[in-house]
Amino acid sequence: MDVIDFQLLPDYQIKLTFANDEQRVFDMKPLLEMKPWSRLLANALYEQTRIDYGTLVWGESIDIAPETLYLDSVSLL
């Protein structure tokens, strides 16, 4: 399930649009307590979120599997 669009929301929430046009919200806070995602707190890297190969990526080495983004997010319905 590929991510095709996203919007960064306050408090490390991310609104995601998936290839099936479903919109969901993913909470990054639990991941920010673990490496490598904890690096997103220390600098402006979080603000440089982009989509690459259907998932969210930061820099050259941080990403989250699209399946995780889908399964661990909440529907906006």
Sequence and secondary structure as in RCSB ss.txt:
>XXXX:A:sequence
MDVIDFQLLPDYQIKLTFANDEQRVFDMKPLLEMKPWSRLLANALYEQTRIDYGTLVWGESIDIAPETLYLDSVS
LL
>XXXX:A:secstr
  EEEEEEEGGGEEEEEETTS EEEEE TTGGGSTTTTHHHHSGGGGG EEETTEEEETTTEE  HHHHHHTEEE
  
